[in-house]
Amino acid sequence: MSKRIDLEARYCASNYHPLPVVLTRAEGAHVWDESGKKYLDMMSAYSAVSHGHAHERLVKLVQEQVERLCVVSRAYYTDKLGPFLERACTLTGQDMALPMNTGAEAVETAIKAARKWAYTVKGVETDKAEIIACRGNFHGRTIAIVAMSSEPQYQFGFGPFPPGFCLVEYGNIDALEAAINENTAAFLVEPIQGEGGIVVPPDGYLKAAEELCRKHNVLLIADEVQTGLGRTGKFLAIEHEDVHPDGLILGKALGGGILPVSMFLARRELMAVFTPGDHGSTFGGNPLAAAVGLEALNILIEDELPAKSAAMGEYLMTALREIDSPLIREVRGRGLFIGIEIDSALSTARAIVEALMERGLLSKETHATVVRLAPPLIISQAEIDWAILQIREVIDEFDRLRLAS
Ligand SMILES: *Cc1c(COP(=O)(O)O)cnc(C)c1O
């Protein structure tokens, strides 16, 4: 085994289960390992690298901005933050934004905003506010966020958890309506559950949730950390159903695959709950991150990455659905956000992912049975054709081995 793997295993907490490959370089949709072997990156850092690795415009901008101004904290104004947030608000139809770094921090920000809105605007009794989330959700790893997780492993050993969260079945509008009461501050939802296994809710679910929220004076907050910024074939996944949430969470690809950049965006009335000193982050909104975020948004629009994601996603999904094998129970997703559900009686997703890695295709299992495919949105049709061939051959191999044994 590689010395680098040994070293990392020895000194790094084992809170991940990496594939046994040591990456040293990347460009576009490809990464290279320490022996020089080339891989097609069909995972793109959990969708953080939608622009592709080392995008020329982003690399150039970072080099210039690093020398000019990087981190000054929000104790001062900068020339970079305003233009970045203005662009983000314009593109998403939101009024104001609060910049953070990681997705989890932006989700925490949304939770704080929703709770304070419940007390100061809706009139919920002190400390009684409730946030409804969905079973199978993934919103991050902080204590408050795992408090609303339905995944036992995310919670085990980390209690006690803050109260005020309630879980409903994802995709079930009646369950949502039944869970709403006078203390409900917000419904927090992923338009497609990502870590939950690329779970697409029934058509019309998000629109119906929006109407329910309006009717009951409940905030609708969309966590688009993973589904946003072109991943599902639209700029935002909520656009598939013309939904206008009260709050919106962005992250991952917002940093152009270079830096952690996230934000919570909201209607003015909701964001107005924050006053100086309420909430903050030392690095949130720093000029380097803001410059990168603005350029990342501009590239996304100018290079029409959402439309590319829609076209390439459709192409890839169609080809995957044509693979005829008992190993594949379902192929689902939207745009370049695709999950292949493996029949757990026949194999594991991890075994498929490892076989694909041997052939130079990097993907990642999510849960035991789903192979996740979420390549950079700049991926070419020729690269996708190559990926389809590898996936076909691996599935064939597994089928043949099983029949022979
Ligand atoms: C990844 C993810 C997060 C958390 O983002 P981090 O940057 O890892 O904190 C939150 N919500 C969703 C939907 C995600 O996919």
The ligand as an SDF file (V2000), in Angstrom:
LIG
                    3D

 15 15  0  0  0  0  0  0  0  0999 V2000
  -22.8780   18.8140    1.6170 C   0  0  0  0  0  0  0  0  0  0  0  0
  -24.1770   19.3360    2.0780 C   0  0  0  0  0  0  0  0  0  0  0  0
  -24.2770   20.1820    3.2100 C   0  0  0  0  0  0  0  0  0  0  0  0
  -23.1010   20.4790    4.1090 C   0  0  0  0  0  0  0  0  0  0  0  0
  -22.0710   21.1530    3.4620 O   0  0  0  0  0  0  0  0  0  0  0  0
  -20.6000   21.1710    4.1280 P   0  0  0  0  0  0  0  0  0  0  0  0
  -19.8580   22.1660    3.2850 O   0  0  0  0  0  0  0  0  0  0  0  0
  -20.0440   19.7880    4.0410 O   0  0  0  0  0  0  0  0  0  0  0  0
  -20.7720   21.6280    5.5370 O   0  0  0  0  0  0  0  0  0  0  0  0
  -25.5110   20.7040    3.5200 C   0  0  0  0  0  0  0  0  0  0  0  0
  -26.5920   20.4150    2.7910 N   0  0  0  0  0  0  0  0  0  0  0  0
  -26.5500   19.6070    1.7070 C   0  0  0  0  0  0  0  0  0  0  0  0
  -27.7940   19.3410    0.9270 C   0  0  0  0  0  0  0  0  0  0  0  0
  -25.3400   19.0230    1.3260 C   0  0  0  0  0  0  0  0  0  0  0  0
  -25.3030   18.1900    0.2810 O   0  0  0  0  0  0  0  0  0  0  0  0
  1  2  1  0
  2  3  1  0
  2 14  2  0
  3  4  1  0
  3 10  2  0
  4  5  1  0
  5  6  1  0
  6  7  2  0
  6  8  1  0
  6  9  1  0
 10 11  1  0
 11 12  2  0
 12 13  1  0
 12 14  1  0
 14 15  1  0
M  END
$$$$
